[in-house]
């Protein structure tokens, strides 16, 4: 993991949150490895999320072990953007919390 200083962070926690596109995520964990705020976890996709996907995306998830990234600590995000850059599937975007 890259060491970060507070100067690298763009926001206070709770302003911006990472949004994971479950149609793209393959659960490789690059986001988990680079996030200095421990925002992410890689785990088996929730059944409701799985059933909401189309057939092709469900097949893709099965091939990739049914694992995706979730953001249980999204309120800790400081908008450094490392997760967005690290994700090989480009499945993560940062969005302002409403």
MOTA-V274951 format. One record per residue. N is the residue number from 1. NEAR is the number of other C-alpha atoms within 10 Angstrom. D_CENTER is the distance of its C-alpha to the mean C-alpha in Angstrom with 1 decimal. Layout:
BEGIN
N,NEAR,D_CENTER / N,NEAR,D_CENTER
END
This chain:
BEGIN
1,9,15.8 / 2,9,17.2 / 3,8,19.2 / 4,11,18.7 / 5,8,21.2 / 6,10,21.0 / 7,8,22.3 / 8,12,19.2 / 9,15,17.2 / 10,14,17.7 / 11,14,17.6 / 12,13,18.5 / 13,15,15.9 / 14,15,15.6 / 15,17,16.2 / 16,22,12.8 / 17,22,9.5 / 18,25,6.1 / 19,17,6.2 / 20,19,4.6 / 21,16,8.0 / 22,21,9.0 / 23,19,12.0 / 24,17,10.6 / 25,23,8.0 / 26,23,10.4 / 27,25,8.8 / 28,17,10.3 / 29,20,8.6 / 30,19,9.0 / 31,25,6.0 / 32,23,7.8 / 33,16,11.0 / 34,20,10.8 / 35,22,9.5 / 36,21,13.0 / 37,16,12.2 / 38,16,10.6 / 39,21,7.9 / 40,25,5.8 / 41,18,7.9 / 42,17,8.6 / 43,14,11.3 / 44,15,13.5 / 45,18,12.6 / 46,12,14.6 / 47,8,17.9 / 48,8,17.8 / 49,11,14.5 / 50,17,16.1 / 51,12,19.4 / 52,12,18.1 / 53,14,17.2 / 54,10,20.1 / 55,11,22.0 / 56,10,20.8 / 57,17,17.1 / 58,17,18.2 / 59,12,20.2 / 60,15,17.5 / 61,23,15.4 / 62,12,18.6 / 63,11,19.1 / 64,14,15.8 / 65,14,16.6 / 66,17,14.9 / 67,21,11.8 / 68,24,8.2 / 69,26,4.9 / 70,23,5.8 / 71,18,6.0 / 72,11,9.8 / 73,15,10.5 / 74,20,9.1 / 75,17,12.8 / 76,18,12.9 / 77,26,10.9 / 78,23,13.6 / 79,23,12.4 / 80,20,13.1 / 81,19,10.9 / 82,16,10.6 / 83,25,6.9 / 84,22,8.1 / 85,15,11.1 / 86,18,10.1 / 87,21,8.2 / 88,16,11.4 / 89,15,10.7 / 90,14,9.7 / 91,21,7.2 / 92,23,5.4 / 93,16,8.1 / 94,16,9.4 / 95,12,11.9 / 96,11,14.8 / 97,11,15.2 / 98,5,18.4
END
